[in-house]
């Protein structure tokens, strides 16, 4: 009582006739881009966790002033 391969073929033929091959190609491409974007988003979410574990480092600029003696001869 399952779907036979002939029934699947008839359904695919009807879908191709309704939408056309160009439209189906565009839908497949859009679906592929969405899956790649989703995978990239999941991958990018994992990397900030490792960056948050590193301690924050602050750099302070320290200047040293020295006094010099000017000996003037008169």
C-alpha positions, 0 to 999 in steps of 0.5 A: 500500500506504499507509493510505487516508483511509477506513481513517484514518476507520474508526480514528478512529471506533473510537477515539471509540467506545472513549474517548468525545469527553469523554475525547478532549477531556481528553487533547487539553487535557492534551497542549496544556498539556504542550507549553506547559509544555515550551516555557515551560521551554525559554524560561526556561532561556535567560534565566538564561544572560544573567543570569549574564553580568552581574557581581556587585555588592556594596554596602557600607555606610560610616559616617563618624564625626566628632568634635565639640568641645564648648566648655564655659564655666565 
